[in-house]
Amino acid sequence: MRKFSSFLLVLIFLYCCQSADQEEKNTLTAVNKSMNEKAKEAISPALYAEMKSLSDQLDTLTSDSMGIIAVVILKKNYECLLIMGTQPFVDHQRLDGAYLLRERLFAFYIEDSICNIGIIYPDKLKNINLQKYRNNQSFKPLGPYEPWGRKYKILGPDSLELVYSGYL
């Protein structure tokens, strides 16, 4: 009886793991279908899903629909990280590309090209007129600015693990 119950527990565990993996694949497939052709060429489906999710969450937190979200890819302590957070201006000197999603500008800053493999293709991002957005030269803060966003560990081009969400 003990062997049978152990065997049953192992089967249940394997089924749960398989269904969780299948659910993640189904989510990425649905996101991939919702992406336009330009986005498919320039941004991985996993990142696009997180961009949509963050944009939706910011819609509930702020009325600034023309906000700027910085997407930074970097390496810290031998780990590849992706940080997405609100930003009051666009830093034109460091900007590698930009994408407009639901009236929000996502500004991409790639600080480590090895970590960026398969996530963002800056050369395939469309050119966007950035004149209506503040730049780092014209930005004059009225007080302290606290960016809000998320921090991910990059596990692969189609896999981002949320590490932190909140004020950055």
VOBA-1610 file (N, C-alpha, C; in pm, whole numbers, padded with zeros to 5 digits, always signed):
BEGIN
Met+00083-00119+00000Met+00000+00000+00000Met+00088+00126+00000Arg+00196+00121+00076Arg+00286+00235+00086Arg+00352+00263-00049Lys+00392+00157-00120Lys+00453+00175-00251Lys+00353+00234-00350Phe+00229+00187-00342Phe+00126+00236-00432Phe+00100+00385-00408Ser+00092+00428-00282Ser+00066+00569-00253Ser+00185+00655-00294Ser+00307+00604-00278Ser+00426+00677-00323Ser+00425+00691-00475Phe+00390+00583-00542Phe+00381+00585-00688Phe+00275+00684-00735Leu+00163+00687-00666Leu+00054+00778-00699Leu+00097+00924-00679Leu+00168+00952-00573Leu+00218+01087-00548Leu+00315+01132-00657Val+00402+01044-00700Val+00497+01076-00806Val+00422+01107-00936Leu+00321+01026-00968Leu+00241+01051-01089Leu+00170+01186-01083Ile+00114+01219-00969Ile+00045+01348-00952Ile+00144+01462-00969Phe+00262+01450-00910Phe+00365+01552-00920Phe+00406+01573-01065Leu+00431+01464-01138Leu+00471+01474-01278Leu+00362+01536-01364Tyr+00237+01502-01336Tyr+00126+01560-01410Tyr+00118+01711-01387Cys+00133+01753-01262Cys+00128+01897-01229Cys+00241+01973-01298Cys+00361+01916-01297Cys+00475+01982-01363Cys+00451+01994-01512Gln+00399+01888-01573Gln+00372+01889-01716Gln+00264+01990-01752Ser+00159+01998-01670Ser+00051+02092-01701Ser+00096+02237-01682Ala+00185+02263-01585Ala+00238+02398-01567Ala+00323+02439-01687Asp+00408+02347-01737Asp+00488+02375-01856Asp+00400+02399-01978Gln+00295+02319-01991Gln+00203+02334-02104Gln+00130+02467-02097Glu+00092+02509-01975Glu+00023+02636-01958Glu+00113+02752-01999Glu+00242+02746-01962Glu+00337+02851-02001Glu+00354+02854-02152Lys+00362+02737-02217Lys+00375+02732-02362Lys+00250+02788-02429Asn+00132+02757-02376Asn+00007+02809-02432Asn+00002+02961-02421Thr+00048+03016-02308Thr+00050+03161-02288Thr+00141+03227-02391Leu+00262+03172-02410Leu+00356+03229-02507Leu+00302+03218-02649Thr+00231+03109-02680Thr+00171+03093-02812Thr+00064+03198-02834Ala-00020+03223-02733Ala-00125+03325-02745Ala-00065+03463-02762Val+00041+03493-02687Val+00109+03623-02699Val+00168+03637-02838Asn+00231+03532-02887Asn+00293+03534-03020Asn+00189+03564-03128Lys+00068+03509-03114Lys-00038+03534-03212Lys-00087+03679-03205Ser-00083+03740-03085Ser-00132+03877-03070Ser-00030+03982-03114Met+00094+03942-03132Met+00198+04036-03173Met+00187+04066-03323Asn+00213+04192-03360Asn+00218+04224-03503Asn+00352+04177-03559Glu+00364+04176-03691Glu+00484+04122-03756Glu+00611+04196-03716Lys+00604+04330-03704Lys+00722+04408-03665Lys+00768+04370-03525Ala+00672+04352-03434Ala+00707+04315-03298Ala+00769+04176-03294Lys+00717+04083-03373Lys+00771+03946-03376Lys+00916+03944-03421Glu+00951+04034-03514Glu+01088+04039-03563Glu+01183+04103-03462Ala+01132+04191-03376Ala+01219+04273-03292Ala+01224+04232-03146Ile+01117+04168-03095Ile+01105+04143-02951Ile+01062+03999-02928Ser+01124+03933-02830Ser+01085+03795-02799Ser+00944+03793-02740Pro+00867+03686-02762Pro+00732+03678-02706Pro+00728+03688-02554Ala+00829+03634-02487Ala+00831+03641-02340Ala+00843+03786-02294Leu+00931+03862-02357Leu+00946+04004-02320Leu+00821+04082-02358Tyr+00763+04055-02473Tyr+00642+04126-02516Tyr+00528+04103-02417Ala+00515+03980-02368Ala+00411+03949-02269Ala+00432+04029-02142Glu+00557+04042-02098Glu+00586+04119-01977Glu+00566+04269-02001Met+00595+04316-02121Met+00571+04456-02154Met+00422+04488-02147Lys+00340+04400-02204Lys+00194+04418-02199Lys+00144+04416-02055Ser+00196+04322-01978Ser+00154+04307-01838Ser+00190+04432-01757Leu+00312+04482-01775Leu+00354+04602-01702Leu+00273+04723-01746Ser+00246+04735-01875Ser+00166+04845-01925Ser+00026+04842-01866Asp-00034+04723-01860Asp-00167+04708-01799Asp-00164+04748-01651Gln-00061+04704-01580Gln-00051+04736-01438Gln-00031+04886-01416Leu+00050+04949-01500Leu+00071+05093-01487Leu-00055+05172-01519Asp-00141+05118-01607Asp-00269+05184-01636Asp-00353+05198-01510Thr-00342+05101-01420Thr-00419+05108-01296Thr-00352+05196-01191Leu-00221+05219-01205Leu-00148+05296-01104Leu-00135+05444-01136Thr-00136+05479-01264Thr-00109+05618-01302Thr-00197+05659-01420Ser-00219+05787-01431Ser-00297+05839-01544Ser-00206+05885-01657Asp-00077+05872-01641Asp+00020+05914-01743Asp+00027+05809-01853Ser-00063+05819-01951Ser-00068+05718-02057Ser+00048+05732-02155Met+00111+05849-02159Met+00225+05867-02248Met+00356+05847-02173Gly+00356+05760-02077Gly+00475+05737-01997Gly+00585+05668-02075Ile+00702+05676-02020Ile+00820+05613-02079Ile+00861+05499-01987Ile+00885+05384-02045Ile+00931+05268-01969Ile+01068+05230-02023Ala+01167+05232-01936Ala+01302+05191-01975Ala+01312+05040-01961Val+01371+04976-02061Val+01399+04832-02057Val+01551+04820-02068Val+01613+04777-01957Val+01759+04770-01951Val+01801+04624-01939Ile+01894+04583-02024Ile+01951+04448-02016Ile+02096+04463-01973Leu+02129+04397-01863Leu+02264+04411-01807Leu+02308+04283-01739Lys+02435+04278-01707Lys+02492+04165-01634Lys+02541+04216-01500Lys+02498+04148-01392Lys+02540+04188-01258Lys+02571+04061-01179Asn+02689+04053-01125Asn+02733+03936-01049Asn+02714+03807-01130Tyr+02756+03809-01255Tyr+02750+03695-01346Tyr+02609+03650-01380Glu+02508+03731-01351Glu+02370+03699-01387Glu+02319+03801-01488Cys+02247+03751-01586Cys+02184+03840-01684Cys+02050+03887-01629Leu+02031+04018-01628Leu+01909+04077-01572Leu+01842+04165-01676Leu+01710+04175-01663Leu+01631+04267-01744Leu+01549+04349-01645Ile+01561+04480-01654Ile+01489+04569-01563Ile+01397+04656-01648Met+01269+04656-01614Met+01171+04743-01681Met+01115+04836-01576Gly+01126+04966-01601Gly+01076+05061-01503Gly+01040+05194-01566Thr+00955+05267-01495Thr+00915+05399-01543Thr+01037+05491-01544Gln+01033+05587-01634Gln+01145+05679-01651Gln+01088+05813-01697Pro+01134+05924-01642Pro+01078+06054-01680Pro+01129+06109-01812Phe+01232+06048-01869Phe+01292+06100-01993Phe+01356+05987-02073Val+01393+06018-02196Val+01465+05925-02282Val+01611+05969-02287Asp+01702+05879-02259Asp+01845+05908-02266Asp+01893+05873-02407His+01901+05974-02494His+01933+05951-02634His+02075+05897-02655Gln+02167+05928-02565Gln+02304+05879-02581Gln+02313+05727-02563Arg+02231+05672-02476Arg+02237+05529-02446Arg+02129+05448-02518Leu+02034+05513-02581Leu+01918+05447-02641Leu+01960+05354-02756Asp+01916+05227-02747Asp+01944+05130-02852Asp+01824+05106-02943Gly+01706+05145-02900Gly+01586+05127-02980Gly+01464+05163-02897Ala+01350+05174-02964Ala+01226+05209-02894Ala+01110+05140-02962Tyr+01006+05114-02884Tyr+00885+05050-02936Tyr+00765+05114-02869Leu+00662+05142-02946Leu+00541+05203-02894Leu+00436+05095-02875Leu+00390+05077-02750Leu+00287+04979-02717Leu+00178+05049-02638Arg+00061+05060-02696Arg-00054+05124-02631Arg-00020+05264-02579Glu+00038+05345-02663Glu+00074+05484-02631Glu+00185+05495-02526Arg+00245+05386-02487Arg+00360+05390-02396Arg+00486+05364-02477Leu+00587+05443-02450Leu+00714+05427-02518Leu+00803+05335-02434Phe+00846+05226-02494Phe+00943+05138-02430Phe+01078+05171-02490Ala+01168+05225-02408Ala+01302+05264-02453Ala+01400+05154-02411Phe+01471+05098-02508Phe+01560+04985-02482Phe+01704+05032-02468Tyr+01766+04988-02359Tyr+01906+05018-02331Tyr+01977+04884-02307Ile+02064+04846-02398Ile+02133+04716-02388Ile+02275+04741-02340Glu+02301+04705-02216Glu+02434+04727-02159Glu+02523+04604-02171Asp+02462+04487-02198Asp+02541+04365-02216Asp+02482+04287-02333Ser+02556+04282-02443Ser+02504+04218-02565Ser+02493+04066-02551Ile+02575+04005-02468Ile+02567+03860-02449Ile+02435+03823-02382Cys+02392+03902-02286Cys+02266+03876-02217Cys+02145+03901-02308Asn+02164+03975-02414Asn+02053+04013-02501Asn+02026+03913-02613Ile+02095+03804-02619Ile+02080+03711-02731Ile+01937+03660-02739Gly+01870+03694-02850Gly+01735+03646-02876Gly+01624+03720-02804Ile+01652+03829-02736Ile+01548+03900-02660Ile+01500+04024-02736Ile+01593+04111-02773Ile+01560+04233-02846Ile+01654+04243-02966Tyr+01598+04275-03082Tyr+01677+04299-03202Tyr+01663+04447-03236Pro+01752+04533-03182Pro+01737+04677-03200Pro+01734+04722-03346Asp+01807+04653-03433Asp+01809+04692-03573Asp+01675+04669-03643Lys+01587+04589-03583Lys+01456+04562-03643Lys+01344+04644-03580Leu+01377+04726-03480Leu+01277+04813-03420Leu+01250+04930-03513Lys+01124+04968-03525Lys+01090+05078-03615Lys+01135+05211-03555Asn+01161+05305-03644Asn+01199+05439-03600Asn+01076+05512-03548Ile+01090+05572-03433Ile+00981+05645-03369Ile+01025+05789-03349Asn+00936+05882-03376Asn+00964+06022-03352Asn+00963+06045-03201Leu+01078+06073-03145Leu+01091+06088-03000Leu+01084+06233-02955Gln+01052+06326-03044Gln+01053+06468-03009Gln+00947+06503-02904Lys+00836+06431-02900Lys+00733+06467-02802Lys+00764+06413-02662Tyr+00869+06333-02650Tyr+00909+06280-02519Tyr+01026+06360-02464Arg+01026+06381-02333Arg+01137+06455-02270Arg+01267+06378-02290Asn+01376+06454-02306Asn+01506+06389-02312Asn+01587+06425-02188Asn+01700+06360-02170Asn+01778+06381-02048Asn+01838+06521-02039Gln+01852+06594-02151Gln+01904+06730-02144Gln+01796+06829-02100Ser+01673+06807-02142Ser+01566+06903-02111Ser+01492+06871-01982Phe+01517+06755-01923Phe+01444+06716-01802Phe+01496+06791-01680Lys+01407+06859-01612Lys+01441+06930-01488Lys+01348+06876-01379Pro+01401+06794-01290Pro+01314+06735-01188Pro+01263+06839-01089Leu+01137+06822-01051Leu+01077+06909-00949Leu+01105+06857-00809Gly+01143+06735-00800Gly+01172+06671-00672Gly+01227+06532-00700Pro+01238+06451-00598Pro+01292+06316-00620Pro+01195+06234-00706Tyr+01251+06154-00795Tyr+01171+06068-00882Tyr+01196+05924-00843Glu+01091+05850-00814Glu+01103+05710-00778Glu+01045+05624-00889Pro+01131+05560-00966Pro+01080+05474-01074Pro+01014+05349-01016Trp+00911+05303-01086Trp+00841+05182-01046Trp+00855+05081-01158Gly+00877+04956-01124Gly+00891+04856-01229Gly+00918+04718-01177Arg+00980+04640-01264Arg+01007+04499-01235Arg+01150+04463-01274Lys+01202+04363-01203Lys+01336+04313-01231Lys+01325+04163-01257Tyr+01387+04119-01367Tyr+01380+03978-01407Tyr+01519+03920-01421Lys+01530+03791-01395Lys+01651+03716-01428Lys+01624+03655-01565Ile+01719+03673-01658Ile+01704+03618-01792Ile+01752+03473-01790Leu+01659+03381-01812Leu+01692+03239-01816Leu+01717+03193-01960Gly+01662+03266-02054Gly+01676+03235-02196Gly+01590+03333-02274Pro+01594+03329-02407Pro+01517+03425-02485Pro+01366+03417-02461Asp+01317+03300-02427Asp+01174+03284-02403Asp+01141+03257-02258Ser+01230+03296-02168Ser+01206+03268-02027Ser+01266+03378-01939Leu+01177+03453-01874Leu+01216+03556-01780Leu+01157+03521-01643Glu+01240+03525-01541Glu+01194+03494-01404Glu+01184+03624-01326Leu+01063+03655-01278Leu+01042+03776-01200Leu+01117+03763-01068Val+01202+03863-01039Val+01281+03865-00917Val+01228+03967-00819Tyr+01179+04082-00872Tyr+01133+04192-00788Tyr+01030+04276-00863Ser+00932+04325-00790Ser+00833+04416-00846Ser+00804+04525-00743Gly+00814+04650-00784Gly+00790+04761-00691Gly+00876+04880-00728Tyr+00904+04965-00629Tyr+00990+05081-00654Tyr+01132+05035-00674Leu+01195+05086-00778Leu+01332+05043-00811Leu+01434+05134-00746
//
